[in-house]
Amino acid sequence: MAFTSQFRKVLSPAITRRLSTTAGKSTSDLNAIIANLPSPPTFTNVHDERRYKKEILAGSFRLFSKLGFDEGAAGHITFRDPEFPETFWVNPFGVDFSQICVSNLIRCNKDGDVVEGKYPVNRAAFAIHSKIHIARPDVVAAAHSHSTYGKTWSILGRPLDPITQDSCAFYNDHAVYDDYGGVVFELDEGQRIAKALGNKKAVILQNHGLLTVGQKSLEECVWWFISMEKCCHVQLMAESASHGKPLRTISDEAAKQAHNIVGNSFAGWFQFNMLYQRIKKEQPDFLH
């Protein structure tokens, strides 16, 4: 199966060889074990796909709330509708992340009109996300919030350094937007943010926070945000503990190797799935 090779890449060849030799497993046995692990769902119609993604979106907001990523009305996550890809689903303006559920999500078109749902859209969400979805037709989802450590790190106007295995997921794969122009209400600023993002998975918005995207899934997009926030926290602590001394960074070759494993779309999907299963068990009401 296709996802078997994806799991092998995530686990890395060295680990799969060790599993095989130490447990006396054949390749077919190992493939059977890997096949028991979760894999991205497939759909036969857009209605089922839309419902599934709306559940993931609502669950993502509950995770953002649980992790403390909320800041009043600020923050938004979007995904392209599978049937009408020029429109996107987003959180309703004025509803706390902890109260978001499938039934109160809204869908907007490229002009900022709410074409499905009963709530208004956050103007900043439209200004930023609409331009990203237009500029990056390969992107299926985008996430942004005013999380504490991402916001703090953004003040420095620097990219993250490859100082941990986790931060290697963003090695040569994130940018810095250093032209903060106030609250993003205008489409031209959203366009500049999209330009700064380029073909990468994330952009640090100076004096503002983090923004991540997913090329293959909403799940990876949300995981990149969660992971990047943690990486900002780690680097802030490391620089504080170093008392001005240079941090020991991972070599270019090793960082690239780690990026290929922990920074690919499937790895993002897989790691988010574990958090999603937890929040679905803890807060199943978001499914209504």
TARA-V999666 format. One record per backbone hydrogen bond with DSSP energy under -1.0 kcal/mol. CO is the residue of the C=O (numbers start at 1). NH is the residue of the N-H. E is the energy in kcal/mol with one decimal. If there is no record, write none. Layout:
co=CO nh=NH e=E
co=CO nh=NH e=E
This chain:
co=1 nh=4 e=-1.1
co=2 nh=6 e=-1.0
co=3 nh=7 e=-2.3
co=4 nh=8 e=-2.0
co=5 nh=9 e=-1.7
co=6 nh=10 e=-2.2
co=7 nh=11 e=-3.1
co=8 nh=12 e=-1.9
co=12 nh=16 e=-2.0
co=13 nh=17 e=-2.3
co=14 nh=18 e=-1.9
co=15 nh=19 e=-2.7
co=16 nh=20 e=-2.0
co=17 nh=21 e=-2.6
co=18 nh=22 e=-2.8
co=19 nh=23 e=-1.5
co=20 nh=25 e=-1.8
co=26 nh=30 e=-2.6
co=27 nh=31 e=-2.6
co=28 nh=32 e=-1.9
co=29 nh=33 e=-2.0
co=30 nh=34 e=-2.6
co=31 nh=35 e=-2.2
co=33 nh=36 e=-1.2
co=34 nh=37 e=-1.9
co=45 nh=49 e=-1.6
co=46 nh=50 e=-2.9
co=47 nh=51 e=-2.2
co=48 nh=52 e=-2.4
co=49 nh=53 e=-2.4
co=50 nh=54 e=-2.3
co=51 nh=55 e=-1.9
co=52 nh=56 e=-2.1
co=53 nh=57 e=-2.6
co=54 nh=58 e=-2.6
co=55 nh=59 e=-2.4
co=56 nh=60 e=-2.0
co=57 nh=61 e=-1.8
co=58 nh=62 e=-1.6
co=59 nh=63 e=-2.0
co=60 nh=64 e=-2.6
co=61 nh=65 e=-2.3
co=62 nh=66 e=-2.5
co=63 nh=67 e=-2.4
co=64 nh=69 e=-3.1
co=65 nh=68 e=-1.3
co=71 nh=74 e=-2.0
co=76 nh=144 e=-2.4
co=78 nh=142 e=-1.7
co=79 nh=89 e=-2.7
co=84 nh=87 e=-2.4
co=87 nh=81 e=-2.0
co=88 nh=108 e=-2.8
co=89 nh=79 e=-1.3
co=90 nh=106 e=-2.3
co=92 nh=95 e=-1.4
co=96 nh=99 e=-2.2
co=97 nh=100 e=-1.1
co=101 nh=104 e=-1.2
co=102 nh=105 e=-1.1
co=106 nh=90 e=-2.6
co=107 nh=115 e=-2.4
co=107 nh=116 e=-1.3
co=108 nh=88 e=-2.1
co=109 nh=112 e=-1.9
co=113 nh=109 e=-2.0
co=116 nh=107 e=-2.8
co=120 nh=93 e=-2.4
co=122 nh=126 e=-2.1
co=123 nh=127 e=-2.6
co=124 nh=128 e=-2.4
co=125 nh=129 e=-2.3
co=126 nh=130 e=-1.9
co=128 nh=132 e=-1.7
co=129 nh=133 e=-2.7
co=130 nh=134 e=-1.6
co=131 nh=135 e=-2.8
co=132 nh=136 e=-2.5
co=136 nh=139 e=-2.1
co=140 nh=80 e=-2.4
co=141 nh=214 e=-2.2
co=142 nh=78 e=-2.8
co=143 nh=212 e=-2.3
co=144 nh=76 e=-3.0
co=147 nh=151 e=-2.3
co=148 nh=152 e=-2.1
co=149 nh=153 e=-2.9
co=150 nh=154 e=-2.0
co=153 nh=156 e=-1.5
co=154 nh=157 e=-1.2
co=161 nh=163 e=-2.0
co=162 nh=250 e=-3.5
co=166 nh=169 e=-1.6
co=167 nh=170 e=-1.7
co=168 nh=171 e=-1.5
co=170 nh=173 e=-2.1
co=173 nh=201 e=-1.5
co=175 nh=204 e=-3.2
co=177 nh=206 e=-2.9
co=183 nh=185 e=-1.3
co=186 nh=190 e=-1.4
co=187 nh=191 e=-2.1
co=188 nh=192 e=-1.7
co=189 nh=193 e=-2.4
co=190 nh=194 e=-2.1
co=191 nh=195 e=-2.0
co=192 nh=196 e=-2.3
co=193 nh=197 e=-2.3
co=194 nh=198 e=-1.6
co=197 nh=200 e=-1.9
co=201 nh=213 e=-2.6
co=202 nh=175 e=-1.7
co=203 nh=211 e=-1.5
co=204 nh=177 e=-3.1
co=205 nh=208 e=-2.0
co=205 nh=209 e=-2.4
co=209 nh=205 e=-3.1
co=211 nh=203 e=-2.6
co=212 nh=143 e=-2.7
co=214 nh=140 e=-2.8
co=214 nh=141 e=-1.2
co=217 nh=221 e=-1.2
co=218 nh=222 e=-2.1
co=219 nh=223 e=-2.4
co=220 nh=224 e=-2.9
co=221 nh=225 e=-1.6
co=222 nh=226 e=-2.4
co=223 nh=227 e=-3.1
co=224 nh=228 e=-2.7
co=225 nh=229 e=-2.4
co=226 nh=230 e=-1.6
co=227 nh=231 e=-2.2
co=228 nh=232 e=-2.3
co=229 nh=233 e=-1.9
co=230 nh=234 e=-2.6
co=231 nh=235 e=-2.5
co=232 nh=236 e=-2.3
co=233 nh=237 e=-2.2
co=234 nh=238 e=-2.8
co=235 nh=239 e=-2.6
co=236 nh=240 e=-1.7
co=237 nh=241 e=-2.6
co=238 nh=242 e=-1.6
co=242 nh=245 e=-1.7
co=251 nh=255 e=-2.8
co=252 nh=256 e=-2.2
co=253 nh=257 e=-2.0
co=254 nh=258 e=-2.5
co=255 nh=259 e=-2.5
co=256 nh=260 e=-2.0
co=258 nh=262 e=-3.3
co=259 nh=263 e=-1.8
co=264 nh=268 e=-1.8
co=265 nh=269 e=-2.3
co=266 nh=270 e=-2.9
co=267 nh=271 e=-2.2
co=268 nh=272 e=-1.9
co=269 nh=273 e=-2.1
co=272 nh=276 e=-2.5
co=273 nh=277 e=-2.2
co=274 nh=278 e=-1.3
co=275 nh=279 e=-2.4
co=276 nh=280 e=-2.4
co=277 nh=281 e=-1.3
co=278 nh=282 e=-2.2
co=279 nh=283 e=-3.0
co=283 nh=286 e=-1.6
co=284 nh=287 e=-1.7
co=285 nh=288 e=-1.6
co=286 nh=102 e=-2.4
